[in-house]
Amino acid sequence: MVSITQEQDSKQTDLFGPNPQGRLIRDTDGHVFYIATRGDLPKFASNNRAAGTPEENKAVVQGSISYFGTVTTNEAEKTSITHIEVCTYPNWVGIERKASYTVNGDELITLGSGSSVGEGTVRVVYKRAK
């Protein structure tokens, strides 16, 4: 993942900060896995996730998301629909998310509407792993 931004009312926000980390993995059978996280998430002082402070837990929940499911692609329309089976944001479990996409060399750029933090257009730029 190179960047992930949301635009609403002419305001652009970096959803996971200026240096997000993440991966989008699609296999030939149509399965998809996605993870995005802030590049600057703090470590847990206790070194124990179950003993995290409210502030540490809030930072993780608000600073990351992941899901898996299946994806169908319409190459003629340059769109994809992700069928989310499991997600760290429970409101997305069982839904379908539609996005348009463009491929430019080793970059994949997706545009979708809405995110787990509100409305707007979400633009994600990925660079092919080598």
C-alpha positions as CSV (number, residue, x, y, z in Angstrom):
1,M,0.0,0.0,0.0
2,V,1.3,3.4,-1.0
3,S,-1.5,5.6,0.3
4,I,-5.1,5.6,1.4
5,T,-7.1,8.8,1.4
6,Q,-10.7,9.9,1.9
7,E,-12.2,13.0,0.3
8,Q,-15.4,14.6,1.4
9,D,-16.6,18.1,0.9
10,S,-13.2,19.0,-0.9
11,K,-11.3,17.9,2.2
12,Q,-8.7,15.1,1.9
13,T,-7.7,13.0,4.9
14,D,-5.0,10.4,5.1
15,L,-7.0,7.5,6.7
16,F,-4.0,5.8,8.2
17,G,-1.5,8.6,8.4
18,P,1.1,9.7,5.9
19,N,2.9,6.4,5.9
20,P,0.3,3.6,5.9
21,Q,1.3,0.0,5.7
22,G,-0.9,-2.6,4.2
23,R,-1.5,-5.4,1.7
24,L,-4.1,-6.5,-0.7
25,I,-3.8,-10.1,-1.7
26,R,-6.0,-11.7,-4.3
27,D,-5.6,-15.3,-5.5
28,T,-6.7,-16.9,-8.8
29,D,-9.8,-18.4,-7.1
30,G,-11.2,-15.0,-6.2
31,H,-10.3,-15.0,-2.5
32,V,-9.1,-11.6,-1.1
33,F,-7.3,-10.6,2.0
34,Y,-6.8,-6.9,3.0
35,I,-5.0,-5.2,5.9
36,A,-4.3,-1.6,6.4
37,T,-2.6,0.1,9.4
38,R,-1.0,3.3,10.5
39,G,2.7,3.1,10.1
40,D,3.2,4.7,13.5
41,L,1.0,2.6,15.8
42,P,2.5,2.6,19.3
43,K,3.6,-0.6,21.0
44,F,1.8,-1.9,24.0
45,A,3.8,-0.9,27.1
46,S,2.9,-4.2,28.9
47,N,4.0,-6.2,25.9
48,N,0.7,-8.0,26.3
49,R,-2.2,-7.2,24.0
50,A,-4.8,-8.5,26.5
51,A,-3.5,-6.1,29.1
52,G,-3.5,-3.0,26.8
53,T,-4.6,0.3,28.2
54,P,-7.8,1.9,26.9
55,E,-5.6,4.4,24.9
56,E,-3.5,1.6,23.4
57,N,-6.6,-0.4,22.4
58,K,-8.2,2.7,20.9
59,A,-5.1,3.5,18.8
60,V,-5.2,-0.1,17.4
61,V,-8.9,-0.1,16.6
62,Q,-8.9,3.3,15.0
63,G,-5.5,2.8,13.3
64,S,-6.1,-0.5,11.5
65,I,-8.6,-2.7,9.6
66,S,-8.4,-6.1,7.9
67,Y,-10.9,-8.4,6.2
68,F,-11.1,-11.4,4.0
69,G,-13.7,-12.7,1.6
70,T,-14.1,-13.1,-2.2
71,V,-13.9,-10.6,-5.0
72,T,-15.5,-10.5,-8.5
73,T,-14.0,-8.3,-11.2
74,N,-15.7,-6.8,-14.2
75,E,-12.7,-6.0,-16.5
76,A,-14.8,-4.3,-19.1
77,E,-16.2,-1.8,-16.6
78,K,-13.0,-1.7,-14.5
79,T,-14.9,-2.4,-11.3
80,S,-14.7,-5.0,-8.5
81,I,-17.1,-6.1,-5.8
82,T,-15.6,-7.5,-2.6
83,H,-17.9,-9.8,-0.6
84,I,-16.6,-9.4,2.9
85,E,-16.9,-12.5,5.1
86,V,-14.9,-11.5,8.2
87,C,-13.7,-8.1,9.2
88,T,-12.2,-6.3,12.2
89,Y,-14.9,-3.7,11.7
90,P,-18.0,-5.8,12.4
91,N,-20.4,-3.5,10.5
92,W,-18.8,-4.7,7.3
93,V,-19.3,-8.5,7.9
94,G,-21.5,-9.9,5.2
95,I,-21.6,-6.8,3.0
96,E,-20.4,-6.1,-0.6
97,R,-18.2,-3.1,-1.4
98,K,-17.9,-1.9,-5.0
99,A,-14.9,0.0,-6.3
100,S,-13.6,1.2,-9.6
101,Y,-10.0,0.6,-10.5
102,T,-7.2,1.6,-12.8
103,V,-3.9,-0.2,-13.4
104,N,-0.9,2.0,-14.3
105,G,2.2,-0.1,-14.7
106,D,2.9,-1.6,-11.3
107,E,0.3,0.5,-9.6
108,L,-3.3,-0.4,-8.8
109,I,-5.6,2.5,-7.9
110,T,-9.0,1.9,-6.4
111,L,-11.9,4.3,-5.8
112,G,-14.8,3.5,-3.6
113,S,-17.4,5.3,-1.6
114,G,-17.5,5.4,2.1
115,S,-15.1,3.9,4.7
116,S,-15.3,2.6,8.2
117,V,-15.0,6.2,9.5
118,G,-17.6,7.9,7.3
119,E,-18.7,9.0,3.9
120,G,-16.7,10.3,1.0
121,T,-14.5,8.9,-1.8
122,V,-11.8,6.6,-0.7
123,R,-8.7,6.3,-3.0
124,V,-6.2,3.5,-2.3
125,V,-2.9,3.2,-4.2
126,Y,-1.1,-0.1,-4.2
127,K,2.3,-0.9,-5.7
128,R,2.8,-4.5,-7.0
129,A,5.1,-6.6,-4.7
130,K,8.1,-8.0,-6.5
